[in-house]
Amino acid sequence: MEVEAYRVLAERALDRTIVGVDAPDTWYLKRGLTPAGARRALIGRRLRAARRIGKLLLLDTGDGPVLGLHFGMSGRLVVDGTLGVDTLIYSSNRVLDAWDRFALRFDDGGDLRMRDPRRLGAVELDPDETRLGPDALALTLAELRTALAGSSAPLKARLLNQARVAGIGNLIADETLWRAGLAPTRPSRSLTPAELRRLHRHLQQTLADFIQRGGSHTGDLMQSREPGAVCPRDGAPLRREIVGTRTTYWCPEHQR
């Protein structure tokens, strides 16, 4: 849950007047946004609130536009030189100015930056928040039941669908299903009421652990995500396959 850490960090940028917008990588700007358009929309305004829905960080400007920041697998938020997350396993930890894709400069000399070596993130104004499902961190059991109901799609694929549940990425899904003892390949609609409750409980605990530990790379299964590895719980060989277009590691011994 790196984006939750970014939301907390972004609160340091609230109520500071924006005096400059740097957007050197125009490819990083989405939905028709241009550097000039970003400057017109944001300079002179203040960020009033930092919110998050799933993997999307939302910075409200009061009576102005909402700034939407997508980080992908390799983007980081930096505020006044402070990183929101120290380590990302799919990104370099080096610091290069060329990797700063977007920045807001404030009147007090500080700034908010998006640093992304692999250019997997994005910036947009007024993102469509309705396209996202309920946030995973606040997901109720009833909302999870609705997200899975009636679907023959693999369980993991349904969990990764941001329109159903926002905020579950590949590592979160694998860790949660491994802890819950549920096979990622099962049809989503096949879960019993007891299994659904177990999945919900382990999802919430996994998210809480990742936030406390510092990111989705800190899972108990993480060190075993490599070919030929065995399950940390029971020592059985892990299975590696593609589920929901994502590389998946799971244990056929205890995940049923």
VEXTI-764757 format. One line per 5 residues: number of its first residue (from 1); for each residue y, x, z of N, C-alpha, C. Coordinates in pm, 1 decimal, m for minus. Layout:
# VEXTI-764757
NUM = Y:X:Z:Y:X:Z:Y:X:Z; ... .
# end
This chain:
# VEXTI-764757
1 = m119.4:82.8:0.0:0.0:0.0:0.0:125.3:87.0:0.0; 134.3:176.9:m97.9:249.4:264.9:m105.4:380.7:188.8:m119.3; 378.9:76.5:m191.1:503.4:4.7:m216.2:560.6:m54.3:m87.0; 476.7:m84.3:8.9:528.5:m129.8:138.2:606.4:m17.0:206.3; 556.6:105.1:193.7:631.4:220.2:247.5:763.3:236.6:173.6 .
6 = 762.7:212.1:42.9:887.0:221.5:m34.3:985.3:111.7:7.1; 934.8:m6.1:38.3:1023.3:m113.6:82.6:1094.9:m75.2:211.5; 1019.7:m18.3:304.6:1079.8:25.1:430.9:1184.2:133.5:405.7; 1150.5:230.4:320.0:1245.2:337.8:289.2:1369.9:283.1:220.6; 1352.8:185.4:132.2:1466.0:130.4:56.9:1568.0:63.8:147.8 .
11 = 1527.1:24.7:267.7:1622.7:m36.4:360.1:1733.7:60.7:398.6; 1709.6:190.2:383.2:1814.7:288.5:410.2:1927.0:282.5:306.5; 1897.1:223.3:192.0:1996.3:216.7:84.1:2077.5:87.6:87.1; 2050.5:m0.5:181.9:2119.5:m128.5:184.5:2264.9:m113.8:228.0; 2349.8:m201.0:175.6:2490.9:m211.0:213.4:2568.5:m81.9:186.1 .
16 = 2531.5:m13.7:79.5:2604.0:104.6:33.2:2648.5:77.2:m110.6; 2771.7:106.1:m141.3:2826.9:72.0:m272.0:2772.4:164.7:m380.6; 2724.3:104.6:m488.5:2671.2:179.2:m602.5:2788.5:225.7:m689.0; 2797.8:356.3:m709.1:2907.0:411.4:m791.1:2855.5:474.3:m920.2; 2724.6:487.0:m933.2:2669.2:544.8:m1054.5:2525.3:505.0:m1074.9 .
21 = 2485.5:494.2:m1201.6:2346.8:464.2:m1237.8:2303.0:567.6:m1340.5; 2197.1:640.4:m1308.6:2142.1:739.9:m1400.9:2012.1:686.1:m1458.2; 2004.9:678.8:m1590.1:1884.9:629.3:m1657.9:1857.5:717.7:m1779.2; 1814.0:842.3:m1756.9:1795.9:935.5:m1867.9:1677.3:902.6:m1957.7; 1580.9:825.1:m1906.0:1460.9:791.9:m1982.4:1467.1:644.5:m2021.6 .
26 = 1517.0:616.0:m2140.4:1535.4:476.1:m2180.2:1402.8:401.1:m2193.9; 1293.7:473.3:m2220.3:1162.3:408.2:m2229.3:1124.4:344.7:m2096.6; 1176.9:396.9:m1987.7:1143.9:348.3:m1853.6:1209.2:214.2:m1823.6; 1310.7:178.0:m1900.6:1380.7:51.2:m1881.4:1312.6:m56.6:m1964.9; 1282.3:m170.6:m1903.2:1203.2:m274.1:m1969.9:1282.3:m404.0:m1987.3 .
31 = 1224.3:m492.4:m2071.3:1277.8:m625.9:m2098.7:1421.3:m620.2:m2148.5; 1447.3:m525.5:m2238.0:1576.6:m518.6:m2302.8:1685.2:m448.0:m2224.1; 1652.6:m396.6:m2107.9:1752.9:m327.2:m2027.0:1789.5:m193.1:m2091.2; 1917.9:m161.8:m2092.3:1968.6:m34.6:m2144.6:2043.7:37.3:m2033.5; 2065.9:168.6:m2047.6:2145.9:239.0:m1946.3:2283.6:175.4:m1927.2 .
36 = 2349.3:140.4:m2038.0:2481.1:78.2:m2027.6:2472.9:m57.1:m1958.1; 2368.8:m134.1:m1990.4:2351.9:m263.9:m1926.7:2326.0:m251.9:m1777.4; 2247.7:m151.5:m1739.0:2220.7:m128.1:m1597.0:2349.1:m91.1:m1523.7; 2433.1:m10.0:m1586.7:2559.2:29.4:m1523.0:2651.2:m91.0:m1506.3; 2661.6:m172.4:m1609.8:2747.9:m290.8:m1601.2:2700.9:m384.8:m1490.5 .
41 = 2570.6:m399.5:m1477.2:2514.5:m495.8:m1382.1:2518.6:m447.1:m1237.6; 2515.6:m314.7:m1217.2:2493.1:m263.3:m1082.1:2610.7:m188.1:m1020.4; 2688.6:m117.6:m1098.9:2798.3:m38.9:m1041.9:2899.9:m131.4:m975.0; 2938.3:m94.2:m854.2:3031.0:m173.3:m774.6:2963.4:m270.1:m680.7; 2833.8:m289.5:m696.9:2760.1:m380.9:m610.1:2692.5:m304.7:m496.2 .
46 = 2639.6:m382.1:m403.8:2562.6:m326.0:m292.6:2424.6:m391.1:m288.5; 2325.5:m313.9:m252.6:2192.5:m370.3:m230.0:2195.4:m443.5:m96.7; 2151.8:m568.0:m97.3:2160.3:m650.9:23.1:2026.7:m670.7:93.4; 1916.7:m659.6:19.8:1784.4:m680.1:79.9:1680.0:m606.1:m1.6; 1575.3:m560.0:66.7:1460.8:m495.0:1.8:1337.1:m579.2:30.5 .
51 = 1275.0:m629.0:m77.7:1157.7:m715.0:m64.7:1043.5:m656.1:m147.0; 924.8:m711.1:m125.4:809.6:m666.6:m202.6:719.3:m785.3:m230.1; 673.6:m797.2:m352.9:565.6:m889.5:m387.1:458.8:m805.3:m455.5; 345.6:m788.4:m390.6:240.7:m704.3:m447.3:290.9:m563.0:m469.4; 281.5:m516.9:m594.0:319.7:m380.0:m627.6:464.3:m370.0:m677.3 .
56 = 537.8:m479.0:m670.5:673.7:m483.9:m722.9:773.7:m476.9:m608.0; 863.5:m377.8:m612.6:971.2:m366.9:m515.3:1093.8:m437.4:m571.1; 1151.9:m526.4:m492.8:1265.1:m607.6:m535.3:1385.9:m574.6:m449.1; 1494.6:m533.4:m513.8:1618.4:m500.6:m443.3:1724.5:m602.8:m482.5; 1761.8:m687.3:m389.0:1859.8:m791.9:m414.3:2001.2:m736.3:m403.3 .
61 = 2090.0:m783.8:m489.1:2230.1:m741.1:m483.6:2322.6:m857.1:m446.8; 2273.9:m951.9:m372.9:2357.0:m1064.1:m332.4:2382.2:m1158.4:m447.8; 2507.3:m1164.1:m495.4:2539.6:m1254.2:m605.1:2513.1:m1192.7:m741.5; 2456.6:m1071.7:m743.6:2425.0:m1005.3:m869.4:2276.9:m1011.2:m900.8; 2231.2:m928.3:m992.5:2090.2:m931.7:m1034.4:1997.2:m873.5:m929.3 .
66 = 1871.1:m905.0:m945.3:1765.2:m843.2:m864.8:1712.1:m723.1:m943.0; 1707.2:m608.8:m878.9:1654.0:m487.7:m941.3:1505.4:m478.2:m909.0; 1421.2:m479.0:m1012.4:1277.0:m471.2:m994.3:1224.6:m333.5:m1028.6; 1153.5:m271.5:m936.7:1099.8:m137.4:m955.2:947.7:m141.2:m950.6; 884.4:m96.7:m1059.5:738.8:m85.4:m1068.2:703.6:63.6:m1062.3 .
71 = 608.6:100.9:m979.3:579.6:242.7:m959.4:453.1:290.7:m1030.3; 369.0:201.4:m1075.4:246.5:244.6:m1140.0:162.8:329.9:m1045.4; 87.7:423.1:m1100.5:1.9:510.1:m1019.6:70.1:640.1:m981.5; 183.7:670.6:m1044.9:240.3:804.4:m1025.8:386.0:805.0:m981.7; 446.7:687.9:m964.3:587.1:682.3:m927.6:607.4:686.4:m776.7 .
76 = 719.0:746.4:m736.4:757.7:751.5:m595.4:903.0:709.2:m580.1; 934.4:652.8:m465.6:1073.4:624.8:m431.5:1125.5:737.0:m343.1; 1247.4:780.4:m371.6:1313.6:884.1:m293.3:1452.5:832.2:m256.5; 1484.8:830.5:m128.4:1617.1:788.3:m82.9:1679.5:900.5:m2.2; 1793.7:948.9:m48.1:1864.3:1059.1:18.8:1773.0:1178.9:41.0 .
81 = 1687.2:1205.8:m56.9:1598.0:1320.9:m49.9:1469.9:1299.0:27.1; 1450.9:1180.7:84.9:1330.9:1150.6:163.0:1231.5:1073.7:78.0; 1107.0:1121.7:75.2:1000.7:1055.3:0.2:942.5:939.6:79.6; 911.5:830.6:8.8:846.8:718.5:74.9:701.6:746.8:108.2; 634.4:824.2:23.2:495.4:863.7:43.2:483.3:1011.2:7.5 .
86 = 421.0:1088.6:93.7:412.5:1233.3:71.3:317.2:1271.3:m40.7; 202.6:1200.7:m49.3:97.1:1240.7:m142.0:48.0:1122.1:m224.3; 36.3:1143.0:m355.5:m29.8:1048.2:m444.6:m138.4:1125.7:m519.9; m261.4:1074.9:m517.8:m370.1:1152.8:m576.9:m365.3:1153.9:m728.8; m296.2:1057.1:m789.2:m288.2:1053.4:m935.1:m154.2:1104.2:m986.3 .
91 = m83.5:1180.1:m903.0:47.8:1228.7:m941.0:67.9:1370.0:m888.0; 155.3:1444.8:m951.2:188.6:1577.9:m902.4:282.0:1567.5:m783.0; 268.1:1660.2:m688.0:355.6:1664.9:m572.0:471.9:1762.2:m591.1; 483.8:1817.6:m710.2:596.9:1905.7:m740.0:725.3:1824.2:m750.6; 837.6:1892.9:m737.7:968.4:1827.7:m747.7:1041.3:1885.6:m867.9 .
96 = 1056.8:1804.3:m971.6:1128.3:1844.7:m1091.6:1231.7:1738.0:m1126.0; 1353.8:1781.2:m1154.9:1459.5:1686.3:m1190.5:1422.3:1604.3:m1313.6; 1343.7:1663.5:m1403.3:1305.1:1593.3:m1526.1:1218.3:1472.0:m1497.7; 1159.2:1464.1:m1380.5:1073.9:1351.8:m1344.9:1150.9:1237.3:m1279.1; 1279.9:1253.1:m1257.8:1361.9:1145.1:m1204.2:1399.8:1051.6:m1318.6 .
101 = 1337.1:935.5:m1324.5:1352.2:842.7:m1437.5:1468.3:745.0:m1420.2; 1506.7:720.2:m1294.4:1612.1:622.1:m1269.3:1671.9:651.0:m1132.3; 1803.5:634.9:m1119.7:1867.4:661.3:m991.3:1992.5:576.6:m973.9; 2016.0:537.5:m849.3:2141.9:476.5:m807.8:2214.4:577.2:m720.1; 2340.2:602.9:m751.1:2422.1:692.1:m668.9:2521.0:608.6:m587.4 .
106 = 2535.6:643.3:m459.9:2618.4:566.9:m368.6:2749.0:639.0:m336.9; 2845.8:562.1:m288.2:2979.2:617.3:m263.5:2983.0:719.3:m150.2; 2879.0:722.1:m66.5:2875.9:819.6:42.6:2807.8:950.4:3.5; 2770.9:963.9:m124.3:2707.6:1086.4:m172.2:2556.6:1082.5:m175.8; 2495.5:979.0:m118.0:2350.8:966.2:m120.5:2302.1:898.1:m246.7 .
111 = 2171.1:884.3:m258.6:2115.9:818.8:m377.4:1977.3:763.1:m352.1; 1935.8:677.4:m444.0:1800.6:621.5:m449.0:1743.4:656.9:m585.6; 1625.2:718.9:m586.2:1567.5:767.2:m711.2:1422.8:721.4:m728.0; 1384.0:702.6:m853.7:1244.2:684.0:m890.2:1196.1:811.4:m957.6; 1098.6:876.4:m896.3:1044.1:1001.4:m949.3:902.5:974.5:m999.7 .
116 = 877.7:1001.9:m1128.2:750.9:960.6:m1189.2:707.5:1061.3:m1295.4; 619.6:1155.4:m1260.7:576.0:1256.7:m1356.9:509.4:1198.9:m1481.0; 431.9:1092.7:m1464.2:350.9:1039.8:m1574.6:415.3:920.9:m1646.0; 530.9:879.7:m1605.1:605.0:770.3:m1668.7:523.2:640.3:m1672.0; 455.2:608.4:m1562.3:373.2:488.2:m1556.2:446.3:371.6:m1490.3 .
121 = 563.8:397.4:m1436.2:640.4:292.1:m1371.9:737.7:226.6:m1467.6; 829.7:146.5:m1412.6:926.2:75.6:m1495.6:1038.1:20.5:m1408.9; 1152.4:m7.3:m1474.5:1268.2:m68.2:m1409.8:1310.7:m189.3:m1491.6; 1340.4:m299.1:m1425.2:1390.9:m416.2:m1495.0:1486.5:m492.9:m1404.8; 1564.7:m580.6:m1463.1:1654.0:m668.1:m1388.2:1599.2:m810.2:m1390.1 .
126 = 1613.5:m876.0:m1275.1:1569.5:m1015.5:m1260.2:1426.2:m1037.3:m1309.5; 1329.6:m963.4:m1255.1:1189.9:m983.0:m1297.6:1141.4:m1123.5:m1263.8; 1045.8:m1171.6:m1341.2:990.1:m1304.3:m1321.3:892.2:m1299.9:m1203.3; 938.0:m1340.1:m1088.0:854.9:m1333.5:m968.2:745.3:m1440.1:m969.2; 761.8:m1543.3:m1050.1:664.3:m1652.8:m1052.1:533.4:m1612.1:m1120.0 .
131 = 534.0:m1500.9:m1193.2:411.2:m1459.2:m1261.1:311.6:m1394.8:m1165.9; 353.8:m1370.2:m1041.9:269.3:m1304.5:m943.9:209.3:m1405.5:m846.5; 86.9:m1378.2:m805.2:22.3:m1460.9:m704.9:73.3:m1428.5:m566.5; 16.8:m1491.7:m463.6:59.0:m1462.3:m325.9:33.4:m1316.2:m291.4; 121.1:m1261.1:m208.1:109.4:m1120.2:m171.7:m14.5:m1096.4:m85.6 .
136 = m86.7:m990.5:m117.1:m213.5:m963.7:m48.2:m196.1:m944.5:101.7; m84.7:m886.8:143.0:m64.7:m856.5:284.4:m49.2:m982.8:368.1; 0.7:m1090.1:306.7:20.4:m1216.1:378.4:m76.6:m1324.3:331.0; m178.4:m1285.6:257.1:m271.9:m1380.8:196.4:m350.1:m1457.3:302.7; m350.0:m1588.3:291.3:m429.6:m1670.1:382.7:m570.5:m1687.5:327.9 .
141 = m659.7:m1732.7:413.6:m796.9:m1759.1:370.1:m798.1:m1866.7:262.2; m716.3:m1968.8:277.9:m711.3:m2076.9:178.7:m661.7:m2024.5:44.2; m563.6:m1935.7:44.5:m512.1:m1879.0:m79.9:m616.7:m1791.2:m147.6; m692.9:m1717.4:m68.5:m799.9:m1636.2:m126.5:m907.0:m1726.4:m187.3; m940.5:m1833.2:m119.9:m1040.7:m1927.6:m171.8:m994.0:m1984.0:m306.1 .
146 = m866.9:m2018.9:m315.3:m811.3:m2072.3:m439.7:m815.2:m1967.9:m550.8; m785.8:m1843.5:m516.6:m782.9:m1736.3:m616.3:m919.8:m1711.9:m679.2; m1024.2:m1734.8:m603.5:m1159.8:m1706.1:m651.2:m1233.0:m1828.9:m703.8; m1186.9:m1946.0:m666.6:m1260.6:m2069.3:m694.9:m1282.5:m2092.3:m843.7; m1405.9:m2128.6:m876.7:m1438.3:m2171.7:m1012.2:m1445.4:m2063.7:m1116.7 .
151 = m1429.5:m1937.3:m1078.0:m1426.4:m1829.6:m1176.7:m1560.4:m1757.8:m1185.3; m1605.2:m1735.4:m1309.5:m1727.4:m1656.8:m1331.1:m1696.0:m1509.6:m1352.3; m1566.6:m1472.8:m1347.8:m1527.3:m1332.1:m1363.8:m1581.7:m1250.3:m1248.0; m1609.8:m1120.6:m1271.0:m1654.4:m1036.0:m1160.4:m1555.4:m1039.2:m1044.6; m1607.4:m1034.4:m925.4:m1524.8:m1045.3:m805.3:m1410.8:m943.3:m805.8 .
156 = m1441.4:m819.8:m840.4:m1336.1:m718.5:m839.8:m1228.5:m749.7:m942.8; m1268.8:m793.3:m1060.8:m1171.3:m824.0:m1165.9:m1075.4:m933.1:m1120.1; m1126.3:m1032.0:m1049.4:m1041.6:m1140.9:m1000.9:m943.9:m1089.7:m895.5; m991.1:m1000.4:m808.3:m902.6:m945.4:m705.4:m791.8:m859.6:m765.9; m820.4:m795.4:m878.9:m720.8:m710.8:m944.4:m620.5:m790.2:m1027.4 .
161 = m647.4:m916.9:m1050.7:m559.4:m1000.6:m1131.0:m433.4:m1033.2:m1050.2; m320.8:m972.3:m1086.8:m198.4:m986.5:m1008.2:m143.3:m1128.6:m1010.0; m182.4:m1206.9:m1108.8:m139.5:m1346.2:m1112.5:m214.6:m1430.6:m1009.7; m328.0:m1380.3:m962.5:m406.6:m1450.6:m861.4:m373.0:m1402.6:m720.7; m374.0:m1270.7:m704.0:m335.0:m1208.1:m577.0:m253.9:m1084.3:m612.1 .
166 = m134.2:m1074.8:m559.9:m46.2:m962.4:m593.4:m62.0:m849.0:m492.6; m84.9:m729.1:m545.1:m83.0:m612.1:m458.3:m215.2:m541.3:m438.2; m324.1:m593.6:m495.8:m453.8:m526.9:m480.8:m475.5:m436.4:m601.5; m483.3:m306.6:m575.6:m510.4:m210.1:m680.0:m655.4:m166.0:m677.6; m688.2:m71.3:m763.2:m826.8:m29.0:m780.3:m889.0:25.0:m651.5 .
171 = m817.8:115.3:m584.3:m872.7:176.0:m462.7:m882.8:74.5:m349.3; m785.2:m13.7:m338.8:m790.6:m117.7:m235.4:m910.3:m209.8:m258.7; m932.4:m248.8:m383.5:m1044.1:m338.9:m414.1:m1177.6:m273.6:m381.0; m1197.6:m149.2:m424.3:m1325.2:m82.3:m397.4:m1349.4:m64.6:m248.2; m1245.8:m24.1:m175.2:m1260.5:m3.3:m30.6:m1291.6:m134.4:40.7 .
176 = m1220.2:m239.8:5.1:m1240.6:m369.0:69.8:m1381.3:m422.7:45.0; m1425.3:m417.5:m79.6:m1557.9:m470.3:m112.0:m1668.1:m384.8:m50.4; m1644.7:m255.0:m41.7:m1742.0:m165.6:22.8:m1753.1:m199.0:171.2; m1640.2:m218.8:236.3:m1640.9:m254.3:378.4:m1703.2:m391.5:401.0; m1674.0:m484.8:310.4:m1723.0:m621.6:326.9:m1868.1:m637.7:285.1 .
181 = m1926.1:m536.7:219.5:m2065.0:m546.8:175.4:m2085.1:m643.7:61.4; m1987.8:m650.1:m29.3:m1995.4:m743.1:m142.7:m1992.2:m665.6:m273.0; m2081.6:m697.8:m363.2:m2089.2:m629.0:m491.8:m1970.2:m667.2:m578.7; m1903.4:m571.7:m640.8:m1787.0:m602.4:m724.8:m1822.0:m679.8:m850.3; m1949.7:m676.9:m888.7:m1993.8:m741.9:m1012.3:m2031.6:m888.4:m994.2 .
186 = m2035.6:m935.7:m872.4:m2073.3:m1075.5:m848.3:m1972.6:m1172.0:m908.0; m2017.4:m1286.7:m957.4:m1921.3:m1389.4:m1000.2:m1833.0:m1430.0:m882.4; m1705.1:m1442.8:m906.4:m1612.1:m1473.1:m797.7:m1646.9:m1602.9:m725.7; m1693.9:m1700.8:m801.2:m1721.6:m1832.0:m742.3:m1850.1:m1833.7:m659.5; m1924.3:m1722.7:m658.5:m2054.8:m1722.1:m591.7:m2047.6:m1695.8:m442.1 .
191 = m1930.7:m1664.2:m388.6:m1921.7:m1631.5:m246.8:m1943.5:m1755.3:m160.0; m2020.7:m1737.3:m56.2:m2040.0:m1844.1:41.8:m1917.3:m1850.5:132.5; m1900.5:m1958.1:208.1:m1787.4:m1964.2:302.7:m1786.0:m1846.7:399.7; m1902.5:m1804.7:447.1:m1907.8:m1691.3:540.3:m1866.0:m1561.6:469.7; m1910.4:m1543.8:345.0:m1872.9:m1423.8:270.3:m1722.9:m1422.8:239.1 .
196 = m1668.2:m1538.3:212.2:m1524.7:m1548.6:185.2:m1444.7:m1509.1:308.7; m1487.0:m1557.1:423.2:m1418.4:m1520.1:548.0:m1430.8:m1370.7:573.2; m1547.3:m1314.1:543.9:m1567.5:m1169.9:563.9:m1478.7:m1089.3:470.3; m1469.5:m1132.5:345.6:m1383.8:m1063.7:248.9:m1238.3:m1067.8:293.7; m1192.8:m1182.5:338.2:m1053.6:m1196.4:383.4:m1026.6:m1105.2:502.4 .
201 = m1116.8:m1102.0:596.8:m1099.4:m1018.4:715.9:m1092.3:m871.0:680.2; m1181.2:m827.1:591.4:m1182.5:m685.3:555.2:m1064.8:m647.9:465.0; m1018.8:m740.9:383.1:m900.3:m712.8:302.0:m779.7:m687.1:391.6; m758.6:m773.2:490.4:m644.2:m755.4:579.0:m654.8:m626.9:659.7; m775.5:m592.5:705.2:m793.1:m469.7:782.7:m773.9:m345.9:695.4 .
206 = m824.3:m351.2:572.0:m807.8:m239.3:480.0:m660.2:m214.1:451.8; m584.7:m319.4:425.2:m442.1:m304.1:398.5:m369.3:m247.7:520.0; m403.1:m297.2:637.4:m339.5:m246.8:759.1:m370.9:m98.3:779.1; m497.0:m60.2:754.5:m535.1:80.5:769.0:m460.4:168.9:669.8; m449.9:123.1:545.4:m382.8:203.7:443.0:m234.8:222.9:475.2 .
211 = m171.4:119.9:526.2:m30.7:132.1:564.3:m14.9:231.9:677.9; m102.2:222.6:777.4:m94.0:313.0:892.7:m126.8:456.7:853.7; m223.2:475.2:764.8:m267.4:609.9:728.6:m177.9:677.0:625.2; m106.0:595.9:545.3:m13.1:655.3:449.9:m48.0:638.5:304.3; m131.3:538.8:269.0:m154.4:513.7:127.0:m296.7:475.4:95.3 .
216 = m317.5:425.8:m28.0:m448.5:375.5:m68.9:m549.4:486.4:m96.2; m504.8:612.7:m92.6:m597.2:724.8:m111.4:m664.8:764.8:19.5; m637.4:693.5:129.0:m687.5:732.6:261.3:m810.7:653.8:304.5; m875.7:584.0:212.2:m989.6:500.4:246.7:m1112.6:579.3:288.9; m1202.4:512.3:358.6:m1326.7:574.8:404.4:m1419.9:607.9:288.6 .
221 = m1404.8:535.6:177.8:m1488.2:559.2:59.8:m1430.3:668.0:m30.8; m1305.7:704.5:m8.9:m1231.1:786.7:m103.9:m1301.1:918.7:m135.8; m1349.5:988.6:m35.1:m1409.6:1119.9:m57.4:m1539.9:1112.6:m137.2; m1595.0:993.4:m149.7:m1720.6:976.4:m223.0:m1700.6:922.7:m363.7; m1577.1:913.1:m407.5:m1550.0:861.5:m542.3:m1564.4:973.5:m645.5 .
226 = m1687.1:1016.4:m665.5:m1716.4:1118.2:m766.5:m1862.3:1104.5:m809.4; m1894.0:1141.0:m931.4:m2031.3:1126.9:m980.4:m2132.2:1198.0:m890.6; m2242.0:1130.8:m861.7:m2349.1:1189.3:m781.6:m2331.6:1175.2:m632.6; m2221.9:1112.6:m587.8:m2197.5:1099.7:m444.0:m2284.5:989.8:m384.1; m2296.9:994.1:m253.1:m2375.3:892.8:m182.8:m2283.9:810.4:m92.8 .
231 = m2332.7:695.6:m53.6:m2256.8:603.7:30.0:m2234.2:662.6:169.3; m2111.4:666.2:218.3:m2085.2:719.0:352.2:m2148.4:634.9:462.6; m2181.7:510.7:432.0:m2237.7:423.0:534.4:m2388.4:439.8:547.7; m2462.1:440.6:434.9:m2607.6:440.5:445.3:m2676.7:551.5:365.9; m2599.8:636.4:299.0:m2658.0:749.6:228.6:m2720.9:717.9:95.1 .
236 = m2714.0:593.6:49.8:m2770.5:556.6:m79.7:m2681.3:608.5:m192.3; m2740.2:640.7:m308.9:m2657.4:684.8:m421.7:m2557.7:576.5:m462.1; m2433.8:615.5:m480.1:m2332.5:520.8:m524.7:m2346.0:494.1:m673.5; m2311.9:374.8:m714.1:m2311.0:339.7:m855.2:m2167.8:351.6:m908.5; m2155.4:410.2:m1025.1:m2024.6:423.6:m1090.2:m2028.2:347.7:m1222.3 .
241 = m1940.5:248.5:m1235.5:m1936.3:170.6:m1358.9:m1796.9:112.5:m1378.4; m1774.9:53.4:m1492.6:m1647.1:m9.2:m1523.1:m1655.3:m157.8:m1490.3; m1569.4:m202.9:m1401.3:m1561.0:m344.7:m1365.6:m1414.0:m384.8:m1375.4; m1386.9:m489.8:m1449.9:m1248.7:m531.5:m1466.6:m1162.9:m424.7:m1530.5; m1219.4:m348.2:m1621.2:m1156.1:m237.3:m1696.1:m1125.9:m116.2:m1608.2 .
246 = m1168.3:m116.7:m1482.2:m1135.7:m6.2:m1392.4:m1262.4:64.3:m1345.4; m1253.7:195.6:m1329.3:m1365.6:272.7:m1275.7:m1394.0:228.3:m1133.4; m1519.7:196.5:m1108.6:m1558.5:133.6:m982.4:m1672.8:212.1:m917.2; m1659.8:235.2:m788.3:m1767.9:296.4:m710.4:m1814.2:195.3:m606.4; m1946.4:175.2:m601.6:m1997.4:81.7:m503.2:m2142.6:113.2:m470.1 .
251 = m2189.0:58.6:m358.0:m2322.4:89.2:m306.9:m2415.1:m30.2:m326.3; m2512.3:m21.2:m417.5:m2604.6:m133.7:m439.6:m2697.8:m158.2:m321.4; m2701.4:m64.8:m225.8:m2787.5:m81.4:m109.0:m2733.2:m188.2:m13.6; m2604.6:m179.9:20.1:m2551.4:m275.1:118.5:m2447.3:m371.1:59.8; m2404.6:m348.0:m64.3:m2312.7:m442.6:m126.2:m2394.0:m539.3:m213.2 .
256 = m2398.1:m662.4:m172.0:m2484.2:m760.9:m239.0:m2403.8:m878.2:m294.3 .
# end
